């Protein structure tokens, strides 16, 4: 059966680097991608650590915990670039603060020698920036990935350090919540009636948009009398009108 090409294919991407600025010679040391088709995680991912052929800044190690010793035996970027392009080609990349990651990827492309120029990431796929989306939806608020997790109820409790694959998985949850309401994301193989060995899809179960109204329980006449008696006792003990009494009087005045 042929694949339905009308279904949008997304690749959620994140990178870790030796520092903040490629123009100062900093390089990519980790790429993490997860695939989403038809708003479902497929289970396919691309993840690689890369030897940057330079030292990692101490400040960067404090963020992601990836050391020079760990990267010493990892492949160079030129060894993984074709596999990376095969994975992302034709997809829409979803990236938080896309200018950072795209800038580093394009820098890595430009450093490649002994092969035809690769150009720009935008020659292979389109890009959606969730940071820009979040700023448009929540102006004046914090829109870091951690802040969005809190805002949309996405569990990031395992994120003690930054990691490209983990952050891509978290961003996938955040993006689906931002674009489709509250969701409960369940990867294949994590249980459920429809799960089966070898399944390669995930399920998104939407919560009802129209939620039942919270019932209003009003105080009885007896409870109102007890409340008034308590306020009177407080006023007598304090030698003046209780604050709650003043607030009730102001509220009553606004109703007339």
C-alpha positions, 0 to 999 in steps of 0.5 A: 500500500502506498503512503498517503503523501498528504499526511504532514511529516514533521521532524522535531530537532534539537542540537547541543554544541561546544558553545554559543557562536559558530562564527567563533569556531564552535561546532555541533556535538549532538543531534537528536530528531524524532519523527511525527506523522499525522500528529503521531510519534512514529517511533523513528528517530535520528540521534548521534554524538559528534566529535567536534575536533575542538574543545567543549567550553566549560560553560557548555559542559555545565549545560549538557554534561558532554565532555571532550573525553566522551566525544573523543571516539565519536564520528565527525560531522562529515561521516554522519551528514548524509544519514542526517539529510536522508532522515530530514529531507522533505520534512518540516523541521520543528525547532525551538529557537530555530535560528540557533540550530539552523545557523550551526547546521549551515556552518557545519555544511559550509565546513565540508570539503571534497564534496559538492556544496550542500547549501542550506538546511532550507534547501532540504526542508522547511522550518517552524520555530516554536519559540517564535510561535510561543512569543506570538501566543504568549507575548511578554511571558517566558517562553523557554522550553521549560516554561512551555512545559510548565504552561502546557502541563508537559512532564520534563522531570527527567531533564536535569541536563540538556540533551538533544534527543530528550529535548526533541522528545519534550518539544514534540509533546509541547508542539502537539499541545500548542497546536492541538489543545491538551493531549496525552501522548503515549508511545507505542509499546507503553501499554494500552489495549491497542498496543502490540509488539513491534508497533511503530506508532504512538497515540494522542488521546484528546481530552474533551474540549467542552468540560463539565461546569464546576458545581457551585455550592452555596452556603445555607442560611445557618452557615451565613449566620455562623459566618456573620457571628464569627466576623462580629467576634473578630471585630470585637476582639480587634476593636474595629471592623474586620477586613472581610466585613469591609470587603463584603460591604464593598462587594454588596455596594457594587451590585446596586 
